[in-house]
Structure formats: C-alpha cells, structure tokens
C-alpha cells in the first residue's frame, strides 16, 4: 500500500528509484502520503477512510485493487504473476516495466490507458474459491467493475467551504477560494453570503471551520480571486457588491464594506494580478472594469462602466479575464464574444467571435487563449444563448444566471466545447474542440506541459477533463491538439459534484471546486429537509496528475 501511495503522490517527480524536485514540491508530495497510508502501521491513512471518502467514492477500492495487483507479483501468487503485471502495466509509449515499482509508475503516468488490463489481474491472481463468494485478496475492498482510469482522488472539506468559486494558490502552495455560501444557510442563488476558505497544500482546512475567513467586505464569493505581489488575497463578492482583501493569515485588510467605490459597484466577478503588480477586476451586472495600479486599492479607479467608454461598451456580462505575454487583457463575456484590450490603453478594445456562452479562459505558453463554451458551439447552444439573453434583458444578471445553471445542470456528454484563439485572435484549426467529458465546461487551466484541465458544471458528479495542448510532444503518442487525454467520460470519482474552478498546484495535484450539489435546493420551493444542500461540498484533489506550475499564477502559467 505504501508503494501505491508514494508513487501516485510523487508521480511528477519519481523516476525509477529516484525522487527529485524542489523542496516545496517534495514537502507537498510527502505530506499527501498519510492521507492514504498510516506510515507507522502500513494500514489505511486517515483521509481515505473518513466519512467523505471511504463509502462515498470508489477511491478506496481503486487503491486496494492496485495494491492487490502489485502484491500478486511480490508474493508470486502465480508462476507468471510478475510477467502478467508488467504486461498489463505497459504504457502507451511502449516499454515493459521490469519491477513492481516501475509498473506502478507506468500505471500512474497513464491512468486512462487500457485500465481493464490491470483490473483483470485480480481475477487471474485471486480466483474465488469453490463454495466462497469473495476473493482471497490481501487488501479490501476491491473493485467489482473495471474503472475508467486508475485515479485516486480524495475530497477535503471544512474551513467554511461551501460552494467554492474561483480559487488561487499562494506562494506556499495553500489554496484560497471565495465561497458562494456559508455553512448551514438555506442557500439560494438570490442570497450569496459566503466567506473565504484556505486549505494547506495537503488539503487540511486552515480557515475557521464554519464561517471561514470573514470581514473586509466579504459576502458571497464569486469567480474572482487573485493573489497580489505582496501575497495578499483579493476576492470578489456578489452579496456586498465589493472586493475584499485578506493578508496571508486571513486577516481582512479592507474596511467592513470592502472596496466598493462609495457603493458604485455592482455584482463583481473576475480579478487578476498582472506581472507588473497591477490588479484588474470586472463587474458583471454593471459592465465595469476596475484598475488598481500596483495593487493599491486606495488608488484604484473605475476605468469605465456600461456605455461610458471602451472596453465596457463591448461588454455584455464580463465574467473572467487573463493577461497574455504581450500585456493584453482578454475578457470572457458570458456571450458570443471575447474582448481584448492592451493594459496600457483599455480603450483600444477588439472583439472576437467564439459563438457560445463563455466563462473561463486561460493562456498557454504560446499565447493561445483557451475559452470554455458552457453551452457548446452548436445550434442548441445558440438557442440557449438567445433564451439567456432574454432573461438578462428582462430580469438582469440573476435571472440569466438562474437560466444558465438550470440549463447546464441538465447537460450531458459532449454538450459543451472549448474554443482556442491564436494570439492574433483567429481560431486555431480544429477549434472548437468537443469531447464526451465536456458536458458543461466552466473553467480551464494550463499545466506545465501546456496541456489543459477543464472543470464541468453540469450533471451530478460532473467529470474533470484533460486535453492535449499545442505542444503535442507533451501528449501521449498519437494525440493532437484538442484531443481528450482523459477517458471518454472524463476523470470521475472522489465525490465530484457540479464544479466551477479547477487549479493545478506546485506538486502537480489537480484541485476541483465543488460548487453546487443539489440544484433543486438552490431555488424557492426546495424541500425543507434538503434546503441547505444547494452549495457544493468540499474540494476534490487528483494527486500528481499534471505537470506542476508556479504559484501564485500571475500572468500565463509557468512550469515549476
């Protein structure tokens, strides 16, 4: 069991018997092992057998089944046990493992690749004795059905987490997230009152258990979160129509009302820190752009609002933003366009058609902009866009948001898509990209290999997805840009719900933010017994899955 735990958590740093990485990365990876295994006894660790994980997800059975397959070779349960294991563990690039450690590494590096082969070993190694009903395996529980991938996700909760929105890692690898709601509330989409949560790099909550970090104007976190050059955390709010700033210990630095420009702000969304230290933010309901030179909120200004000037005149409902290598800011608009303007002169706005309702976007090392299309780019998606526009005009952002979430919660399979814009604004050949693991893509992030990770806000237990990026040399053999590396239905398990953000940490761990769990509980008329179940429960970590990136992310992602 220790072998499985160590290989999966150190997946990005282990080669043969050598583990090599930066001190922070090694600290994080080593700190993840006890979540799976008790190092003193060799038995189960605390997290994998806690109530959130043990009986709620297939992770424990995945883990045991892997351990049983490796153990079959170690104990030579059959003459050809090791040869069978090594053949089953062979990866897509070829090359047959020569020992159990290299076999485990091969499986961990391509968990999506023909998982039935390793699953079949349990039947071969441990046949059910006549008159019995269970296999004589050394580790239980074991899988009854082959998995879609050999992944070992775990869920972590607490610290006031409820319906997390945008998340950011700080320089120490801690995750910060603004919550839509607060624990215990009969949460509804019309009342956002959540605070801030902080988790250490191994998933331990560091913020107060029920309330999270409060104050400074924090009331109802959104998809706006950034860490500035001083290590302070900026979070956008819906409930207070403001921006709150916390220091690295969770102390609010902004006044009780937050940054609100004397009550002039509307519902706030995306925030970023630029490489020069400037902070930029978006207001979705009033079509606002905010600028804080060098991160000084006392010297901030509303650049424009509504039709007062560009780029706001080009906005429909600005949602998220990112800055590229040429200091140009790209804005997703909850509509069919993405807007771009130079940070040095926001009035020079340009619009690029992506033909769908967009939300998350991120920029790879080549300057390409990856944009999530929540409804997809087909005719049905355009029909949803028309309906959403009617709701926006008649009832404002909250009415449009209600239509959006209800519609997305019913989407399945490949309903969504990903558009890729080249640095000049033209679409990359093959874009938009579709896949069975994209029922409702919400956010997209770039890892250190320039591959993409996508969250989904759609059906219950929505998957996360890994896509091949433009540097196809970092993809499995035969894959091209936009291809889905993860299984046809995406990576599942771990207690995933309907997600908003997804983030890659310094140790290559992929974190998914559960945002909503029970759609019917989010609106008036919810059953009393289920009335507190709107907000998503916990963050889900897929260990060692991605090439690590530097934290915090300021500008495009940078390999670590």
C-alpha positions as CSV (number, residue, x, y, z in Angstrom):
1,X,0.0,0.0,0.0
2,X,2.9,2.4,0.7
3,X,4.2,1.9,-2.8
4,X,0.8,2.9,-4.3
5,X,0.5,5.9,-2.1
6,X,4.1,7.1,-2.7
7,X,4.0,6.6,-6.5
8,X,0.7,8.4,-7.1
9,X,1.5,11.4,-4.8
10,X,5.1,11.7,-6.2
11,X,4.1,10.9,-9.8
12,X,5.6,14.1,-11.3
13,X,9.0,13.6,-9.5
14,X,9.8,9.9,-9.4
15,X,11.9,8.1,-12.0
16,X,12.9,4.6,-11.1
17,X,14.1,4.7,-7.5
18,X,15.0,8.5,-7.7
19,X,12.7,11.3,-6.5
20,X,13.9,14.7,-7.5
21,X,12.0,18.1,-7.1
22,X,12.2,21.4,-5.4
23,X,11.8,21.5,-1.6
24,X,8.2,22.8,-1.6
25,X,7.2,20.1,-4.1
26,X,8.8,17.3,-2.1
27,X,7.2,18.6,1.1
28,X,3.7,18.6,-0.5
29,X,4.1,15.2,-2.1
30,X,5.4,13.6,1.1
31,X,2.6,15.3,3.1
32,X,0.0,13.7,0.8
33,X,1.1,10.1,1.6
34,X,-0.5,9.9,5.1
35,X,-3.9,10.7,3.5
36,X,-3.7,7.2,2.0
37,X,-1.5,5.2,4.3
38,X,-0.6,5.2,8.0
39,X,3.2,5.3,7.9
40,X,3.5,3.7,11.3
41,X,1.3,0.7,10.7
42,X,1.2,0.4,6.9
43,X,-2.6,0.4,7.1
44,X,-5.1,2.8,5.9
45,X,-4.5,6.6,6.3
46,X,-7.0,8.9,7.9
47,X,-8.5,10.7,4.9
48,X,-9.1,7.8,2.6
49,X,-11.2,6.1,5.2
50,X,-13.0,9.1,6.6
51,X,-16.8,9.6,6.0
52,X,-16.3,11.8,3.0
53,X,-14.3,9.3,1.1
54,X,-14.5,5.7,2.3
55,X,-18.0,4.8,1.4
56,X,-18.8,7.7,-0.8
57,X,-16.4,7.2,-3.7
58,X,-14.5,4.3,-5.4
59,X,-11.1,5.6,-4.4
60,X,-10.5,3.1,-1.6
61,X,-11.5,0.2,-3.9
62,X,-9.3,1.6,-6.7
63,X,-6.4,1.8,-4.3
64,X,-6.9,-1.7,-2.9
65,X,-7.2,-3.2,-6.3
66,X,-3.9,-1.7,-7.4
67,X,-2.2,-2.9,-4.2
68,X,-3.6,-6.4,-4.8
69,X,-2.2,-6.4,-8.4
70,X,1.2,-5.4,-7.2
71,X,1.2,-7.8,-4.3
72,X,0.4,-10.7,-6.6
73,X,3.8,-10.2,-8.2
74,X,5.6,-9.6,-4.9
75,X,4.2,-12.8,-3.3
76,X,4.3,-14.7,-6.6
77,X,0.7,-15.9,-6.4
78,X,1.3,-17.5,-9.8
79,X,4.4,-18.5,-11.6
80,X,3.8,-15.8,-14.3
81,X,2.4,-13.2,-11.9
82,X,5.1,-10.7,-12.4
83,X,5.2,-11.1,-16.2
84,X,1.4,-10.6,-16.3
85,X,1.7,-7.5,-14.1
86,X,4.4,-6.0,-16.3
87,X,2.5,-6.6,-19.5
88,X,-0.7,-5.1,-18.0
89,X,1.2,-2.0,-16.8
90,X,2.8,-1.3,-20.2
91,X,2.0,2.3,-21.1
92,X,1.0,3.9,-24.4
93,X,4.6,4.8,-25.3
94,X,5.8,1.2,-25.1
95,X,8.4,-0.2,-22.9
96,X,7.7,-3.0,-20.4
97,X,8.3,-2.4,-16.7
98,X,10.9,-4.6,-15.1
99,X,9.8,-4.5,-11.4
100,X,6.8,-3.6,-9.3
101,X,7.9,0.0,-8.7
102,X,8.3,0.8,-12.4
103,X,5.0,-1.0,-13.1
104,X,3.2,1.3,-10.6
105,X,4.9,4.3,-12.2
106,X,3.7,3.3,-15.6
107,X,0.1,2.9,-14.5
108,X,0.2,6.3,-12.6
109,X,1.6,8.2,-15.6
110,X,-1.2,7.0,-17.9
111,X,-4.1,6.1,-15.7
112,X,-6.5,6.4,-18.6
113,X,-4.7,3.8,-20.7
114,X,-6.5,0.4,-21.0
115,X,-7.4,0.2,-17.3
116,X,-9.1,-3.2,-17.8
117,X,-5.8,-4.9,-18.1
118,X,-4.7,-4.3,-14.5
119,X,-8.3,-4.9,-13.3
120,X,-8.2,-8.4,-14.9
121,X,-5.2,-9.3,-12.9
122,X,-7.2,-9.5,-9.7
123,X,-9.4,-12.2,-11.2
124,X,-6.3,-14.1,-12.5
125,X,-4.4,-13.8,-9.3
126,X,-7.2,-14.4,-6.8
127,X,-9.9,-16.6,-8.1
128,X,-12.9,-17.1,-5.9
129,X,-12.5,-20.5,-4.1
130,X,-15.2,-23.0,-4.7
131,X,-18.0,-22.5,-2.2
132,X,-16.9,-19.0,-1.3
133,X,-18.1,-15.6,-2.5
134,X,-15.1,-13.4,-2.0
135,X,-11.6,-13.4,-3.5
136,X,-8.7,-14.1,-1.1
137,X,-7.0,-10.8,-1.7
138,X,-4.6,-9.2,0.8
139,X,-6.4,-5.8,0.6
140,X,-10.1,-4.9,0.7
141,X,-12.3,-3.6,-0.6
142,X,-11.6,-4.5,-4.2
143,X,-13.3,-3.3,-7.4
144,X,-16.2,-5.4,-8.8
145,X,-16.2,-3.4,-12.1
146,X,-13.2,-2.1,-14.1
147,X,-12.5,1.6,-13.5
148,X,-12.4,4.1,-16.3
149,X,-9.0,5.2,-15.0
150,X,-6.6,4.4,-12.2
151,X,-7.0,7.7,-10.4
152,X,-7.1,8.2,-6.6
153,X,-9.0,11.4,-5.9
154,X,-9.8,12.4,-2.3
155,X,-12.3,15.0,-1.0
156,X,-11.4,17.6,1.7
157,X,-13.9,19.8,3.4
158,X,-14.1,22.2,6.3
159,X,-12.7,25.7,6.8
160,X,-16.1,27.3,6.0
161,X,-16.1,25.8,2.5
162,X,-19.5,25.8,0.8
163,X,-20.0,26.3,-3.0
164,X,-16.4,27.5,-3.8
165,X,-16.0,29.8,-6.8
166,X,-12.6,30.9,-8.1
167,X,-9.5,29.5,-6.4
168,X,-5.9,30.5,-6.3
169,X,-2.7,29.1,-4.8
170,X,-0.3,31.3,-2.9
171,X,3.5,31.0,-2.9
172,X,3.4,28.4,-0.2
173,X,1.0,26.1,-2.1
174,X,-2.0,27.0,0.1
175,X,-5.3,27.2,-1.8
176,X,-7.6,30.2,-1.3
177,X,-11.2,30.2,-2.5
178,X,-14.2,32.5,-2.2
179,X,-17.4,30.7,-1.3
180,X,-20.9,31.5,-2.7
181,X,-22.5,30.5,0.6
182,X,-21.8,29.8,4.3
183,X,-22.3,26.5,6.2
184,X,-25.8,25.9,7.5
185,X,-27.6,28.5,5.4
186,X,-30.7,27.7,3.4
187,X,-28.7,28.9,0.5
188,X,-30.3,30.2,-2.7
189,X,-29.0,31.7,-5.9
190,X,-30.6,35.0,-4.8
191,X,-28.7,35.3,-1.5
192,X,-24.9,35.0,-1.6
193,X,-23.3,35.3,1.8
194,X,-20.2,33.1,1.7
195,X,-16.7,33.9,3.1
196,X,-13.2,32.8,2.3
197,X,-11.6,29.4,2.8
198,X,-8.0,28.4,2.9
199,X,-6.5,24.9,2.7
200,X,-2.9,23.8,3.2
201,X,-1.2,22.1,0.2
202,X,-2.3,18.7,1.6
203,X,-6.0,19.6,1.9
204,X,-6.1,20.5,5.6
205,X,-8.5,23.4,6.2
206,X,-6.8,26.4,7.8
207,X,-9.7,28.8,8.0
208,X,-12.4,28.7,10.7
209,X,-14.5,25.6,10.5
210,X,-17.9,27.1,9.9
211,X,-17.5,30.7,8.9
212,X,-14.3,30.7,7.0
213,X,-12.4,34.0,7.0
214,X,-14.9,36.8,7.2
215,X,-14.9,40.6,7.1
216,X,-13.3,43.2,4.8
217,X,-16.5,43.3,2.7
218,X,-16.5,39.6,2.0
219,X,-20.1,38.4,1.4
220,X,-20.7,35.8,-1.3
221,X,-17.6,34.9,-3.2
222,X,-17.7,34.6,-7.0
223,X,-15.3,33.6,-9.8
224,X,-13.0,36.5,-8.8
225,X,-9.8,35.6,-6.9
226,X,-6.2,36.7,-7.2
227,X,-3.0,36.8,-5.1
228,X,-1.0,40.0,-5.5
229,X,2.7,40.5,-5.4
230,X,2.7,41.0,-1.7
231,X,0.9,37.7,-1.1
232,X,-2.5,39.4,-0.2
233,X,-5.6,37.6,-1.5
234,X,-8.3,39.6,-3.4
235,X,-11.8,38.1,-3.6
236,X,-14.8,39.4,-5.4
237,X,-18.3,39.4,-3.9
238,X,-21.9,39.4,-5.0
239,X,-23.7,39.9,-1.7
240,X,-21.8,43.0,-0.8
241,X,-21.1,44.2,-4.3
242,X,-17.5,44.8,-3.4
243,X,-13.9,43.4,-3.3
244,X,-12.3,42.1,-0.1
245,X,-8.6,41.8,0.5
246,X,-7.1,39.4,3.1
247,X,-3.5,39.0,4.3
248,X,-1.8,35.6,4.1
249,X,-3.1,34.8,7.6
250,X,-6.8,35.6,6.7
251,X,-6.9,39.0,8.4
252,X,-9.1,41.4,6.4
253,X,-7.2,44.4,5.2
254,X,-10.1,46.3,3.6
255,X,-12.8,48.1,5.6
256,X,-16.0,46.4,6.6
257,X,-17.8,47.5,3.5
258,X,-14.9,46.3,1.3
259,X,-13.7,48.1,-1.8
260,X,-17.0,49.5,-3.3
261,X,-16.1,53.0,-4.5
262,X,-18.8,54.5,-2.4
263,X,-21.5,52.0,-3.4
264,X,-20.9,52.4,-7.1
265,X,-20.0,48.7,-7.8
266,X,-22.4,46.1,-9.0
267,X,-22.0,42.3,-8.8
268,X,-18.3,41.6,-9.0
269,X,-16.6,38.7,-10.9
270,X,-13.1,38.2,-12.3
271,X,-9.9,39.6,-10.7
272,X,-6.3,39.1,-11.9
273,X,-2.8,40.4,-10.9
274,X,-0.7,41.5,-13.8
275,X,3.1,40.8,-13.8
276,X,3.8,44.5,-13.1
277,X,1.7,44.3,-9.9
278,X,-1.4,46.0,-11.2
279,X,-4.8,44.4,-10.2
280,X,-7.7,44.4,-12.7
281,X,-11.3,43.4,-11.9
282,X,-14.6,43.0,-13.6
283,X,-18.2,43.9,-12.6
284,X,-20.7,41.7,-14.4
285,X,-24.0,43.4,-13.7
286,X,-22.9,47.0,-14.4
287,X,-20.4,46.1,-17.1
288,X,-17.5,47.6,-15.2
289,X,-13.7,47.5,-15.5
290,X,-11.6,48.3,-12.4
291,X,-7.9,49.1,-12.2
292,X,-5.7,49.2,-9.1
293,X,-2.1,50.3,-10.0
294,X,0.5,48.2,-8.2
295,X,-2.3,46.6,-6.2
296,X,-3.1,49.8,-4.3
297,X,-6.8,49.8,-3.5
298,X,-6.6,53.3,-2.2
299,X,-5.5,54.4,-5.7
300,X,-8.0,52.3,-7.7
301,X,-10.5,53.6,-10.2
302,X,-13.4,52.5,-12.3
303,X,-12.0,52.6,-15.8
304,X,-15.4,52.5,-17.4
305,X,-19.0,51.4,-16.9
306,X,-21.7,50.4,-19.3
307,X,-21.7,52.6,-22.4
308,X,-19.4,55.2,-20.9
309,X,-16.4,54.0,-23.0
310,X,-14.4,51.1,-24.2
311,X,-13.8,48.3,-23.4
312,X,-17.1,48.4,-21.3
313,X,-19.1,49.3,-24.4
314,X,-18.1,46.0,-25.8
315,X,-19.0,44.0,-22.7
316,X,-22.3,42.1,-22.3
317,X,-21.7,40.5,-18.9
318,X,-17.9,40.4,-18.3
319,X,-17.0,37.3,-16.3
320,X,-13.3,36.4,-16.2
321,X,-10.0,37.8,-17.6
322,X,-6.4,36.9,-18.2
323,X,-3.3,38.8,-19.4
324,X,-1.1,37.4,-22.1
325,X,2.7,37.7,-22.9
326,X,2.1,41.0,-24.8
327,X,0.3,42.6,-21.8
328,X,-3.0,42.4,-23.5
329,X,-6.0,41.5,-21.3
330,X,-8.6,39.0,-22.6
331,X,-12.1,39.0,-21.2
332,X,-14.8,36.3,-21.3
333,X,-18.2,37.9,-21.7
334,X,-20.9,35.3,-20.9
335,X,-21.8,35.8,-24.5
336,X,-20.6,35.0,-28.0
337,X,-17.5,37.3,-27.9
338,X,-14.2,37.5,-26.1
339,X,-12.9,41.0,-25.7
340,X,-9.2,42.0,-25.9
341,X,-7.5,45.3,-25.0
342,X,-4.0,46.5,-24.2
343,X,-3.4,47.0,-20.5
344,X,-1.7,50.3,-21.4
345,X,-4.8,51.6,-23.3
346,X,-8.1,49.8,-22.5
347,X,-10.0,52.0,-24.9
348,X,-8.5,50.0,-27.8
349,X,-10.9,47.1,-27.5
350,X,-11.3,44.3,-30.0
351,X,-14.0,41.6,-30.1
352,X,-13.5,38.0,-31.3
353,X,-16.4,35.7,-32.0
354,X,-16.5,32.3,-30.2
355,X,-20.2,31.6,-31.0
356,X,-21.1,30.4,-27.5
357,X,-21.6,31.4,-23.9
358,X,-18.1,31.7,-22.5
359,X,-16.9,31.7,-18.9
360,X,-13.4,30.5,-18.1
361,X,-10.3,31.3,-20.1
362,X,-6.6,30.9,-19.8
363,X,-3.5,31.4,-21.9
364,X,-0.8,28.9,-22.7
365,X,2.9,29.4,-23.2
366,X,2.5,30.2,-26.9
367,X,-0.1,32.9,-26.3
368,X,-3.1,30.9,-27.3
369,X,-6.3,31.7,-25.4
370,X,-8.4,28.7,-24.4
371,X,-12.0,29.5,-23.7
372,X,-14.8,27.4,-22.2
373,X,-18.1,27.3,-24.1
374,X,-20.7,26.4,-21.4
375,X,-23.5,25.6,-24.0
376,X,-21.2,24.4,-26.7
377,X,-20.9,25.9,-30.1
378,X,-23.7,24.2,-32.0
379,X,-27.3,25.2,-32.8
380,X,-28.7,24.1,-29.5
381,X,-26.0,26.2,-27.7
382,X,-27.0,29.2,-29.8
383,X,-30.7,28.6,-28.9
384,X,-29.7,28.6,-25.2
385,X,-27.8,31.8,-25.8
386,X,-30.9,33.5,-27.2
387,X,-33.0,32.4,-24.2
388,X,-30.4,33.5,-21.8
389,X,-30.2,37.0,-23.5
390,X,-34.0,37.3,-23.0
391,X,-33.6,36.5,-19.3
392,X,-30.7,39.0,-19.0
393,X,-32.7,41.8,-20.6
394,X,-35.9,41.1,-18.7
395,X,-34.6,40.2,-15.2
396,X,-30.9,41.1,-15.1
397,X,-27.9,39.0,-14.2
398,X,-29.5,36.9,-11.5
399,X,-32.4,35.9,-13.8
400,X,-29.9,35.0,-16.6
401,X,-27.8,33.1,-14.0
402,X,-30.7,31.0,-12.9
403,X,-31.5,30.1,-16.5
404,X,-27.8,29.2,-17.1
405,X,-27.4,27.0,-14.1
406,X,-30.7,25.1,-14.6
407,X,-29.9,24.5,-18.2
408,X,-26.3,23.4,-17.6
409,X,-27.4,21.0,-14.8
410,X,-29.3,19.0,-17.4
411,X,-26.5,18.8,-19.9
412,X,-24.7,15.5,-20.5
413,X,-21.9,14.1,-22.6
414,X,-20.3,16.5,-25.1
415,X,-22.8,19.3,-24.8
416,X,-20.0,21.9,-24.2
417,X,-16.9,22.7,-26.1
418,X,-13.5,24.6,-26.0
419,X,-12.6,27.4,-28.4
420,X,-8.9,28.3,-28.9
421,X,-7.9,31.7,-30.2
422,X,-4.4,32.3,-31.5
423,X,-2.5,35.4,-30.4
424,X,-3.9,37.3,-33.4
425,X,-7.5,36.4,-32.5
426,X,-8.1,33.9,-35.2
427,X,-9.3,30.4,-34.2
428,X,-6.8,27.5,-34.1
429,X,-7.6,24.9,-36.8
430,X,-10.0,22.3,-35.4
431,X,-11.5,24.7,-32.8
432,X,-14.0,24.5,-31.2
433,X,-12.9,21.2,-29.6
434,X,-15.5,18.8,-28.3
435,X,-15.4,15.6,-26.2
436,X,-17.6,13.3,-24.1
437,X,-16.1,14.7,-21.0
438,X,-17.3,18.2,-21.6
439,X,-21.0,18.3,-20.6
440,X,-20.7,21.8,-19.3
441,X,-17.2,23.3,-19.2
442,X,-16.8,26.1,-16.8
443,X,-13.1,26.8,-16.2
444,X,-9.9,25.8,-17.9
445,X,-6.3,25.9,-16.7
446,X,-2.9,25.3,-18.3
447,X,-0.4,22.9,-16.7
448,X,3.4,23.0,-17.0
449,X,3.3,20.8,-20.2
450,X,0.8,23.2,-21.8
451,X,-1.9,20.6,-21.5
452,X,-5.3,21.7,-20.4
453,X,-7.6,20.8,-17.4
454,X,-11.3,21.6,-17.6
455,X,-14.0,21.6,-14.9
456,X,-17.6,21.0,-15.6
457,X,-20.8,22.4,-14.1
458,X,-23.4,20.1,-15.5
459,X,-24.9,16.7,-14.5
460,X,-24.4,15.5,-10.9
461,X,-21.0,14.0,-10.4
462,X,-19.6,16.0,-13.3
463,X,-16.1,14.9,-14.5
464,X,-12.9,16.8,-14.9
465,X,-11.1,16.6,-18.3
466,X,-7.5,16.7,-19.5
467,X,-6.9,17.9,-23.1
468,X,-3.8,17.8,-25.3
469,X,-2.4,21.3,-25.8
470,X,-0.5,22.8,-28.7
471,X,2.9,21.3,-27.6
472,X,1.9,17.8,-28.7
473,X,5.3,16.4,-27.8
474,X,4.0,16.5,-24.2
475,X,0.9,14.5,-25.1
476,X,0.6,10.7,-25.4
477,X,1.7,9.2,-28.8
478,X,-0.9,9.8,-31.5
479,X,-2.7,12.6,-29.7
480,X,-3.2,16.0,-31.4
481,X,-4.2,19.4,-30.1
482,X,-7.7,19.4,-28.5
483,X,-7.9,15.6,-28.1
484,X,-9.2,14.4,-24.8
485,X,-6.5,12.5,-22.9
486,X,-8.8,11.5,-20.1
487,X,-11.3,8.7,-20.6
488,X,-14.3,9.3,-22.9
489,X,-16.4,10.4,-19.9
490,X,-13.5,12.3,-18.2
491,X,-11.9,11.6,-14.9
492,X,-14.6,10.8,-12.3
493,X,-14.9,9.8,-8.6
494,X,-13.6,11.5,-5.5
495,X,-17.0,13.0,-4.7
496,X,-17.1,15.4,-7.6
497,X,-20.2,17.5,-7.9
498,X,-21.1,20.4,-10.2
499,X,-17.8,22.4,-10.3
500,X,-16.7,25.9,-11.0
501,X,-12.9,26.3,-10.8
502,X,-10.1,23.9,-11.3
503,X,-6.4,24.5,-10.4
504,X,-3.0,22.9,-10.8
505,X,-0.7,23.1,-7.7
506,X,3.0,23.2,-7.3
507,X,3.2,19.4,-6.8
508,X,1.1,18.6,-9.9
509,X,-2.1,18.0,-7.9
510,X,-5.3,19.0,-9.7
511,X,-7.9,20.6,-7.4
512,X,-11.6,20.8,-8.4
513,X,-14.0,23.1,-6.6
514,X,-17.4,21.6,-5.9
515,X,-19.8,24.5,-6.4
516,X,-23.4,23.1,-6.3
517,X,-24.6,19.7,-5.3
518,X,-28.4,19.7,-5.4
519,X,-29.8,22.1,-8.0
520,X,-33.4,21.8,-6.7
521,X,-32.2,23.1,-3.3
522,X,-31.0,26.3,-4.8
523,X,-34.3,27.8,-5.7
524,X,-37.6,28.7,-3.9
525,X,-39.7,25.8,-3.0
526,X,-36.9,23.4,-2.0
527,X,-37.9,20.6,0.3
528,X,-37.2,21.7,3.9
529,X,-35.1,18.6,4.6
530,X,-32.8,19.4,1.7
531,X,-32.9,23.2,1.9
532,X,-29.2,23.5,3.0
533,X,-27.9,21.3,0.2
534,X,-27.5,23.8,-2.6
535,X,-23.9,24.6,-2.1
536,X,-21.2,22.1,-3.2
537,X,-19.3,20.2,-0.6
538,X,-15.5,20.2,-0.5
539,X,-12.6,20.3,-2.8
540,X,-11.5,17.2,-4.7
541,X,-7.8,16.5,-5.3
542,X,-6.5,14.3,-8.1
543,X,-2.9,13.7,-6.9
544,X,0.2,14.0,-9.2
545,X,-1.8,14.2,-12.4
546,X,-0.4,17.4,-14.0
547,X,2.9,18.9,-14.8
548,X,3.4,21.5,-11.9
549,X,3.2,25.2,-12.3
550,X,4.4,28.1,-10.3
551,X,2.2,29.6,-7.6
552,X,0.7,32.1,-7.4
553,X,-0.2,32.3,-11.1
554,X,0.4,35.8,-12.2
555,X,0.2,36.1,-16.0
556,X,0.2,32.9,-18.1
557,X,1.0,29.6,-16.2
558,X,4.8,28.9,-15.8
559,X,6.3,25.5,-15.4
560,X,7.8,24.8,-12.0
